[in-house]
Amino acid sequence: MTRFIVYRVLDLGLEPVIGYYQPYRIAPSLSVPSYRLLRGKIGKQQHQVFNGVEAHALGAWLPELEFTHYWPTRLWRELLSSCEYHISISGNCLAATPYLSINKPFWSWVATPWHDDRQDRVRTFPLLRRCLDKFVNSPAISRLERKILRTGNVVALSQYTQKTLNKLVDHEAIRDVMPMPIDVNFFVPQNRDKYHRSVGFVGRLDDPRKNIGLLIDTIAYCHQNDYFITAILIGGAINHMLRSRIQELGLTEHIKIIGEVQRAELPNYLRTMDAFIIPSHQEGLCIAALEAMSCGVPVISTRCGGPEEYVIHEKTGLLVDSNPAAVGNALLHLLNNKKFHRRLSEQARKIVVTRYTQQIVKKAFENSFNNTFH
């Protein structure tokens, strides 16, 4: 999302400058936690991204309190004062926090509400952090989120995101939807003369929201029904519990866990899949599924929000309940019916080309940007 906006800003003849909170776990020297409060100083690191764009990684006071990550410190104010226009791009809208302090228009592209983005992760927190989250972070961040939504021109990544954000502010504050564009000339289908008996998923495998356990149990369900397929999981490592689950089910040879892959390699992986499975509890959009559909790969998705915008049941893909039998039966139905599979494959590609191309979204951004700042 950031890369797309950076190049659109360059198209407008403007010079982009990027600022972001660098997580404490990555750069502890930049932030000041509670135990160093009286003898610490927040810092920043400057570097370049996207072929020469200036970027600033900033620390925060009290990083254990999440609402402080983008608090408008002196470093933030200095950075903002050097820029004429102000944009935020993030999973949730909290990255726009510094803009509240400068009383100027800002444009924000948001994928999901703050609570939805993290509710599954919270369950894995230790007791003390869960208490801190419930009694300090959640009340403060909820108020901050509503203020940002009411103040800036916030654009939702999907219709689902728009609907859920508007519920937070009790009125139609979020009027525009702008999906992530897909490069349909890069993610292209290939002639399919046979099935690979392979399914897959691309995303943060360590994120509980992705519900990777359901995909693992789906593969086991298919094997129990004498249909032996392989799953390709791309996007880092999975936790010990899921690895143990794979071993217990005897699926070590049938589930391939692949780390991060270079963008240039991703279409080749996607084209080996007979189906792309979204097992998630919640998704703002699931960009990887759109990339798979652009490659002519049908999607089987749980009813998890954003994907319901483009996974149209039995037209571009299949929507199913969140249990192994439902996902597994849909998968078996798809792979045992070549004519049905071919039709879904063609329609999956068609909906991406019709709604999600670079040119369509580029125009939407330019219109929204001009409405905000001119």
C-alpha positions in Angstrom: 0.0 0.0 0.0 2.8 2.4 0.9 4.7 1.6 -2.3 1.7 2.3 -4.4 1.0 5.7 -2.8 4.7 6.7 -2.9 4.8 6.3 -6.7 1.4 8.0 -7.1 2.8 11.0 -5.1 5.8 11.0 -7.4 3.4 11.0 -10.4 1.9 14.2 -9.0 5.3 15.9 -9.1 5.6 15.9 -5.3 8.5 14.6 -3.1 7.5 11.9 -0.6 9.0 11.8 2.9 8.1 8.7 5.0 7.9 8.6 8.8 7.0 5.6 10.9 7.2 4.2 14.4 10.0 1.6 14.6 8.8 -1.1 17.0 10.7 -1.4 20.3 11.5 -5.1 19.6 13.3 -4.1 16.4 15.1 -0.9 17.6 15.0 -0.7 21.5 17.5 2.2 21.5 15.0 4.5 19.7 12.3 4.3 22.4 12.1 4.9 26.1 10.1 2.3 28.1 8.9 2.9 31.6 12.0 1.5 33.3 14.2 4.1 31.5 11.8 7.0 31.7 14.0 9.3 33.8 17.2 8.7 31.9 16.2 8.0 28.3 15.7 10.0 25.1 13.8 9.0 22.0 15.6 8.9 18.7 15.2 8.4 15.0 17.1 6.8 12.2 17.1 8.1 8.6 17.5 5.9 5.6 16.2 5.4 2.0 13.5 3.2 0.6 11.8 2.7 -2.8 14.9 3.7 -4.8 15.9 6.8 -2.9 12.8 8.0 -1.0 13.7 9.6 2.4 12.4 7.6 5.3 12.6 8.2 9.1 12.2 5.5 11.7 11.1 7.1 15.0 10.9 5.9 18.6 8.3 6.6 21.2 7.9 7.3 24.9 6.5 4.3 26.8 6.2 1.9 23.9 4.3 -0.6 26.1 1.4 1.8 25.9 0.4 1.4 22.3 -1.3 4.7 21.9 2.1 6.4 22.4 3.6 4.9 19.3 2.6 7.8 17.1 2.3 10.5 19.8 3.2 13.9 18.3 6.7 14.3 19.9 9.1 17.0 18.9 10.7 14.7 16.3 7.3 14.1 14.7 6.5 17.8 14.7 9.8 18.7 13.1 9.2 16.1 10.4 5.6 17.2 9.7 6.6 20.9 9.5 8.9 20.0 6.6 6.0 18.7 4.5 3.0 20.4 2.8 0.6 17.5 2.5 0.0 14.7 5.0 -0.9 11.1 4.3 -1.1 8.0 6.5 -1.2 4.4 5.3 -1.5 1.6 7.8 -3.4 -1.4 8.9 -5.5 0.8 11.3 -5.8 4.6 11.4 -3.5 5.2 14.4 -0.6 6.2 12.2 -2.5 9.4 11.6 -2.2 10.4 15.3 0.6 13.1 14.7 -1.7 14.9 12.2 -4.2 15.7 14.9 -1.6 18.1 16.5 -1.0 20.2 13.5 -4.6 21.1 12.7 -4.2 20.6 8.9 -6.1 18.3 6.5 -4.8 14.8 6.2 -5.6 11.7 4.0 -5.6 8.3 5.5 -5.8 4.8 3.9 -7.0 2.2 6.4 -7.3 -1.6 6.1 -9.2 -2.5 9.3 -10.4 -1.2 12.7 -7.9 -1.3 15.5 -9.8 -3.8 17.5 -10.4 -6.2 14.6 -6.8 -6.1 13.6 -5.6 -7.5 17.0 -8.4 -9.2 18.9 -7.0 -12.7 18.2 -3.4 -11.7 19.2 -4.7 -10.3 22.5 -5.7 -13.8 23.6 -2.0 -14.9 23.5 -0.8 -12.0 25.7 0.4 -12.7 29.3 -2.0 -11.8 32.1 -0.3 -8.5 33.0 -0.3 -7.3 29.4 -4.0 -8.3 28.9 -4.9 -6.2 32.0 -2.9 -3.3 30.7 -4.6 -3.7 27.3 -8.1 -3.8 28.8 -7.9 -1.0 31.3 -5.4 1.4 29.7 -4.7 0.8 26.0 -8.2 -0.1 24.7 -10.1 2.9 26.2 -7.4 5.4 25.1 -7.0 4.0 21.7 -10.7 3.7 21.0 -11.2 7.4 21.8 -8.2 8.3 19.6 -9.4 6.1 16.7 -12.8 7.8 16.7 -11.3 11.2 16.8 -9.1 10.4 13.8 -12.0 9.0 11.8 -14.0 12.1 12.4 -11.2 14.5 11.6 -9.4 13.3 8.5 -10.4 12.1 5.1 -10.2 8.4 5.9 -10.5 6.1 2.9 -11.3 2.4 3.5 -9.5 -0.5 1.8 -12.7 -2.4 1.3 -16.5 -2.1 1.7 -16.2 -4.2 4.8 -13.7 -1.8 6.3 -15.9 1.1 5.5 -18.9 -0.5 7.2 -17.0 -1.4 10.4 -15.3 2.0 10.7 -18.5 3.8 10.3 -20.0 1.8 13.1 -17.4 3.2 15.4 -18.4 6.8 14.8 -22.2 6.3 14.4 -22.4 8.2 11.1 -21.1 8.0 7.5 -17.7 9.5 8.2 -16.0 7.1 5.8 -17.4 7.8 2.4 -14.7 6.5 0.0 -13.4 2.9 -0.6 -10.1 2.4 -2.4 -8.9 -1.2 -2.8 -5.2 -2.2 -3.2 -4.6 -2.3 -7.0 -3.4 -5.5 -8.6 -0.8 -5.6 -11.4 -2.8 -7.7 -13.8 0.1 -7.7 -16.3 2.4 -9.2 -13.7 -0.1 -11.6 -12.1 -1.2 -13.5 -15.2 -2.7 -17.0 -15.7 -1.0 -19.8 -17.5 -2.5 -22.6 -19.5 -3.7 -25.3 -17.1 -3.9 -28.7 -18.6 -3.7 -30.6 -15.4 -4.2 -30.2 -11.7 -1.3 -30.0 -9.3 -3.4 -31.2 -6.3 -2.0 -28.2 -4.5 -3.7 -25.4 -2.6 -2.1 -22.5 -0.8 -2.2 -19.3 1.3 0.0 -16.2 1.4 0.0 -14.0 4.5 1.5 -13.6 8.0 1.5 -17.2 9.1 2.2 -16.2 12.7 -0.9 -14.0 13.0 -3.7 -15.8 14.9 -6.2 -13.8 12.9 -5.2 -15.9 9.8 -6.4 -19.1 11.5 -3.8 -21.3 9.8 -4.9 -24.2 12.0 -8.2 -24.4 10.0 -6.2 -24.8 6.8 -4.1 -27.6 8.3 -7.2 -29.4 9.6 -8.8 -29.0 6.1 -5.8 -30.8 4.5 -6.2 -33.6 7.1 -9.9 -33.8 6.3 -9.2 -34.3 2.6 -6.6 -37.0 3.3 -9.2 -38.8 5.5 -11.4 -38.8 2.5 -8.7 -40.3 0.3 -7.9 -37.1 -1.5 -4.3 -36.4 -1.1 -3.2 -32.8 -1.7 -0.4 -30.5 -0.8 -0.6 -27.1 0.8 1.9 -24.3 0.2 2.0 -21.7 3.0 3.9 -18.6 2.2 4.7 -15.8 4.7 7.2 -16.6 7.4 7.2 -19.2 10.1 4.4 -20.7 12.1 4.4 -21.3 15.8 5.4 -24.5 17.6 1.8 -25.5 18.3 0.9 -25.5 14.6 4.1 -27.4 13.7 3.3 -30.0 16.3 -0.2 -30.2 14.9 1.1 -30.9 11.4 3.3 -33.7 12.8 0.5 -35.3 14.8 -1.7 -35.4 11.7 1.1 -37.0 9.6 1.2 -34.0 7.2 4.8 -33.1 7.3 5.4 -34.1 3.7 2.1 -32.5 2.5 2.3 -29.0 4.0 5.2 -26.9 2.7 6.0 -23.9 4.8 7.9 -21.2 2.9 9.3 -18.0 4.3 9.0 -14.6 2.6 9.4 -14.8 -1.1 10.6 -12.2 -3.6 7.8 -10.4 -5.4 9.2 -11.7 -8.7 8.7 -15.3 -7.6 5.2 -15.0 -6.2 3.2 -15.5 -9.5 5.0 -18.8 -10.1 4.0 -20.0 -6.7 0.4 -18.9 -7.1 0.1 -20.6 -10.5 1.0 -24.0 -9.0 -2.1 -23.7 -6.8 -5.4 -25.3 -7.8 -7.2 -23.1 -5.2 -6.2 -20.3 -2.8 -7.7 -20.8 0.7 -8.5 -17.9 3.1 -9.1 -19.6 6.5 -9.0 -16.3 8.4 -11.2 -15.1 11.3 -11.0 -11.5 9.9 -9.5 -9.8 6.8 -9.7 -6.2 5.7 -9.2 -7.3 2.1 -6.6 -10.1 1.6 -4.5 -8.6 -1.2 -2.8 -12.0 -1.8 -6.1 -13.6 -2.7 -6.7 -10.9 -5.4 -3.3 -11.6 -6.8 -4.1 -15.3 -6.9 -7.4 -14.6 -8.7 -5.5 -12.4 -11.2 -3.5 -15.6 -11.9 -6.7 -17.5 -12.5 -6.7 -19.3 -9.2 -10.2 -19.7 -7.6 -10.5 -18.7 -3.9 -12.3 -20.6 -1.2 -12.8 -18.2 1.8 -14.4 -18.2 5.1 -16.9 -15.3 5.7 -14.3 -13.1 7.2 -15.1 -9.6 5.9 -13.1 -8.1 3.1 -12.9 -11.1 0.8 -16.7 -11.3 0.6 -16.5 -8.2 -1.7 -14.9 -10.2 -4.5 -15.4 -13.9 -3.6 -18.9 -14.2 -5.0 -20.2 -17.7 -4.2 -20.1 -20.1 -7.1 -19.2 -17.3 -9.5 -15.7 -16.1 -8.7 -15.0 -18.5 -5.8 -16.6 -20.2 -2.8 -17.7 -18.8 0.6 -17.9 -21.4 3.3 -18.3 -21.8 7.1 -15.3 -21.8 9.3 -14.8 -25.5 9.9 -12.6 -28.2 8.2 -15.5 -30.2 6.7 -17.0 -27.1 5.1 -13.7 -25.9 3.6 -12.7 -29.5 2.7 -16.0 -30.3 0.9 -15.9 -27.1 -1.0 -12.3 -27.9 -2.1 -13.2 -31.5 -3.1 -16.2 -30.2 -5.1 -14.0 -27.7 -6.9 -11.2 -30.0 -7.8 -13.5 -32.9 -8.8 -15.3 -30.7 -11.4 -12.9 -29.4 -14.0 -15.6 -27.5 -15.9 -16.7 -25.7 -12.7 -13.1 -25.0 -11.8 -12.4 -23.5 -15.2 -15.5 -21.3 -15.0 -14.5 -20.0 -11.6 -10.9 -19.4 -12.7 -12.1 -17.3 -15.7 -14.5 -15.3 -13.6 -11.9 -14.8 -10.8 -9.5 -13.2 -13.4 -12.3 -11.1 -14.9 -13.4 -9.5 -11.6 -9.9 -8.4 -10.8 -9.4 -6.9 -14.3 -12.7 -5.2 -14.0 -12.4 -3.7 -10.5 -8.9 -3.8 -9.2 -6.4 -2.6 -11.9 -3.7 -0.1 -11.3 -5.3 2.5 -13.6 -8.7 2.3 -11.8 -7.2 2.7 -8.3 -4.8 5.4 -9.5 -7.7 7.5 -10.7 -9.5 7.0 -7.4 -6.5 8.1 -5.4 -6.0 11.3 -7.5 -9.6 12.3 -7.1 -9.6 11.7 -3.4 -6.2 13.4 -2.9 -7.4 16.5 -4.8 -10.7 16.6 -2.8 -8.7 16.6 0.4 -6.1 19.2 -0.3 -7.4 21.4 -3.0 
